[in-house]
Amino acid sequence: MTLSEGKIGKTYVVEEVHVDGPVTRRLEALGVNEQTGIVIQNSKRNGALIIKVRGTRLALGRRIADHIQVREA
């Protein structure tokens, strides 16, 4: 499943990240790596997600969230 399909309040584990090189490197720098836990905190109407990863809140657009494969923890 993709991160954008997740539900608010649930914890997921990142399986794979399928975005362009610079975006992948930026996500890795922010802590969104394979086997990392992510909690979805909020979902906006435009598809943006607010996630919590390693104690930090991040906002991801729908296009990026659609390309992050996760599984339920």
Secondary structure by P-SEA (a helix, b strand, c coil): cccccccccbbbbbccccccaaaaaaaaaacccccbbbbbccccccbbbbbbcccbbbbbcaaaaaabbbbcc
